[in-house]
Amino acid sequence: MDKKRRDLIDYLEYLSDIKKFSPNTIKAYRQDIDQFMIFFNYEYHDLPRDKIRDFLSNLYLSTTNRSTVSRKIYAIRSFFQYLIRQGKSEKNPMDLISIPKADKKLPEILTEDEMIKFLDELPMGSLSEIRNKALIELFYASGLRLSELTNLKKENINFKERLLRVLGKGNKERIVPFNRKAGEVLKEYIALSNAEFKKSSEYIFLNYRGKKISERGVEKIVKEVFKRISDSGKNVYPHLFRHSFATHLLQRGVDLRMIQELLGHSNLSTTEKYTTLNYSDLLKSYNRFHPRSGNDSD
């Protein structure tokens, strides 16, 4: 067997026997390192930087997935680290190559129509149903984080001005508005909750024992209620209402910095992920309605 090919076999055996990597991971490493070796015709020692750049250019042309590129670079770098420890190589040609950041996954959202339909169909019979309606209405009305919602106290609400005083990350306080519909059902829920639990809690949203509802409890409520009402098949979780809140405001022309303030983001870059969603919708509309688009992206 070719000596350089033997290096790869030894390394894969090391990953299996010593590092205890899974068969799937070892298979991926084999393919990644093979690609590298074949590109350089197995002459992969003492490679100049311009040759490495050629390989990387080829890598980026072969895939648009940054995670795949990162994995390949990491696999090749690890291979050379092994060779150096074995005394078979003097330097790692991938040492000065930075691993690209993974592609940011865009947050899921409900469309405006899906959200309104869902909110309008929430039942309001029992106390728990009214609580669920108030909770979800306020979630979408304010864009709060889940922890901010569960920690919300009655003293934090100004019904007259329809404002919430929220303590966010880093104990930073901000003022967040909410709409009339959310205010009406919230006021009804608080009145019924106070009557039900004689020892009234300072927190707004309570479980069936009259204690502050947990984040896990809200997650369960959201999933169960959405599953009963909607047939969209979407995976719904509490933070989705925050994402939808921000995206819908942006789509209607609200300034990005105002959305940053409402969400309580320290950096504008965190809020900017919603512009990607908005541009996606904008592109769909353009392709659908522009007379020269061909209408092929409906």
N, C-alpha and C positions, 0 to 999 in steps of 0.2 A: 504493500500500500504506500502511496506517495506520503513522504514525511509530513508535508504541510496539511494534507488531508487527515493524517493521523492526529495532528494537533486539535482539529475540530472534534474528532471522535473522542479523544481524551477529555476534552472540555465538557462535552455532552454527558459523558459518564460521570464526571465530577458533579455536574448539576443534578444528576439523578441520584447518585450514591451518597454524596456528601451534603449537598444543599437541599435534597429532597424535593426538587421542583416537580410539578405535575407533568404527566406525559404531554399534555397540550402545550404547556409553556415551553418544554424542551423542543417540541416540534416547531414552534414559532421561532425559537432561537436558532435552530438548525437552518430554517429557511432564510432568516435574516442574514446570518453569517455566510451562508452559501452564496447569497446574492452579492455580498461584498467581495468574497473570494473570486467568484466568476468574473465580476466587473474588472478585477485587476489580474485576471488570468493566474491566480494563485500566487502572484508576486506581490505580497502585501506587506512586506517589511520595508522600513525606511521610506515610506511614501512621502513625496513632497506635498505641500499644502495645496498647490494648484490641482493635483490629482484628486485629493480629497474633495475639493470644491466641485470637481467634475462629477464625482460620485454623488454628492449631495444634490447637485442640480438634477441629475438623473432620478434621484429618489423623489424629489418634489414634483417632478414631471409625471412620475408613475402613479402618484396618489395625491389627493387633496386633503386626506385625513391626517391632521397633525399628530393625533395619537399614534397612528401607525408609524409615522416618521420617527417620533420620539422613541417608540419601542425598538425600532431597528437600530437607532444610534446607541441606545442604552445597551442592547444586546452585543453590538460590535465592541463597544467600549469595555464591557465586562469581559469579553473574550480576550482582549489584549491585556487587561489587568491580570488575568489568569496566566497568560503567556509570560508576563514579566515576573510573576511570582515563581514560575517554573524555570526561570532563567533562559527562556527561549526568545525573548524580545527585550530590547533595551528601552523602548519608549512606546507610548500609546498614541497613535496618530489621531485618535478622537478626543484627546484631552482638551484641546482648545475649541472644540465644537460644542456650541450651546444647544441644549435640548429645547425644541420649540414648545411653547405653552400649548396645552390642550385646547381644542376648540371649545368655546363657551356654549354650553347648551342653553338654548333659548327657553325661557319659562313658558309653560303651558298657560292657556287662558280659555275662558268661555267667551264666545262672541256676545255682543250686546243682546241680541235676540235670545240666545240661550240663557243668559243671566236673568233677563227680565221675566222670561217664561218660568224659569225655576223659582224665582222669588214670588211671583204671583200665584204659583200653585202650592206654596207651602201651607199646610193646614194650620188652623188656629183653634182647635177644640179644647184640648187639655192644657194644663199649666206648662207641661214639658214642651208641647207643640208651640205654644206662644213664646216660651223661652228660646226655642230653636229658631223660630221666625225672627225674633228680635236680635238674636246673636248673629245670624247670617246676614240680615239686613244691615246691621251696623258694621259687620266685617266689610261688606262691599261698599258701604257708604263712606267709610273712613280710610280704608286701606291699611288698617293697623296690622302689626305683627301678631301672631298667635299669643305670645306671652303678654303683649300689651293688652290684648282683649281680655284674657283671663284675669289679669291683675287690675282691671279697671274698677274703680270704686265709685259709689254713688256721688261722693263729693266732687268727683272729677267731671260731672256733667252739668252743663249750663243749658237747660231746656229752652229758656227764653231766646238765647242767641244761637242755639243749636251748635254748641262747641264742646269739644272734649279736651281736657288737660291730660296729656299723655306723658308718662315717664318712659323714655325709650332707652336704647343702648347707651352705656356710659353714663347713666342717670341724667341724660339730657332731656329736658322738658320741652314739649312743643304743643301748640294748639292746633287741633284738627276739627274742621267742620263736619257735620253730618246732615243728611237731608230730612225733609218733613216726614216721609213715610217711615223711615227708620226711627225717628223721634216718637211718632205716635205709638208704634208697637212696643217700643222700649219703655215708654211711660206706662202703658197698660201692663206689661210684664212686671215691672217693679212694684206696682200697686198690688197685683195679685200675689206676688212673691212675698211681700211684706205681710199680707193677710194670712198666707199659708204657714209661714215660719214665724212664730210668735217672737222668737229672739232674732231680730233682724240682723243680717250680716252687713258689714261695710262694703262687701264686694257685690257687684251687680249680678253676675251670672253664677248660679248655684246649681249643685247637683240635687238629687232627690232627697238627700239628707239635710239640705239647707247649708251645706258647706261650699266653699269656693270650688267651682268646677275646674277640673284639671285639663291640661293641654291634650292629654291622651283622650279624655272624655269628649272634647270638642272634635277631635279627629274622627272618633267613632260616630258621633252625631252627623257630621257632614257627609261621611261616606254612606251611612245608612239612609239618610233622608234623600240624598241625591239619587241613590240607586232606586228608591221607591218611586220617585217622581219622573226622572229623566231616562230616556232610552238612547241617549247619545253614545253610550259606551265609553265615555271619557273617564280617565282616572282622576277623581276629584279629591282634593286634600285642602286643608284650611288656607295654606299660603296662596292657592290658586285665586282666591278672591282678592288678595292684595295685588297679584300680578294683573288680574283683569281690571281692577280699579285704576291702576296706573296707565295701562294700555288704552283703555277707553277714554280717559281724560286726554291723553296725548293725541289720539285719533280725532278728538273734537277740537283740537287746537290749543290746549292749555300749555303754557310755557314749561319747558323742561325743568327750569330751576324752581318753579312753583311746585311741580310734582316732587322734586327732590326734598323740598321743605315738608310737604305733606307726608312723605314716606319716612322722613327722619334719616335720610342718607347723609353721612358725613362728606362723601365725595360724589361729585356729579357723575364721575365715570361709572359708579354703581347704578345710577339711574339711567344712564345712556343705553343700557341693554334693551330698554323698551322702545328705543328709536328703531332698532333692528326689526322688531315685530311690526312696528308701524310702517316702515318702508316695505316690508313684505306684503302687507295688505294693500299699500299704495300701488305696488307693482302689479298685483293681481287685478286691481281695478283698472289700471292703465291697459294691461294686456286684454282685458275683457271689453273695454269700451272704446279704445282709440281705433279710428277707422283704418289705420295702416298697420295695426298690430297683428292681424291675421286671426285674432280670436282663438289662439291655440293654447292659451294657458288658463282657461276658465276653471 
